[in-house]
């Protein structure tokens, strides 16, 4: 792939980024260097290497989910100013 001013302008347009002429001239060699670095990675033999999606094992740090008794409805509603039956009464939603 050839990296030139037109490619930089196309990428900038797709990204909705406005670049000055000076910035475009600076990006051309930088993009070439980045793509060259990735092409070096393409040369590495990874035939017998398993994919590693996370460099560190991820463990569940949350507590075990155990059911327990909840607070009685009467106790929850005892200080509620607006209630109807066993429910909090809120404003109407239109």
Helices and strands as residue ranges (DSSP letters): H 5-15, H 21-42, H 73-77, E 83-84, E 87-88
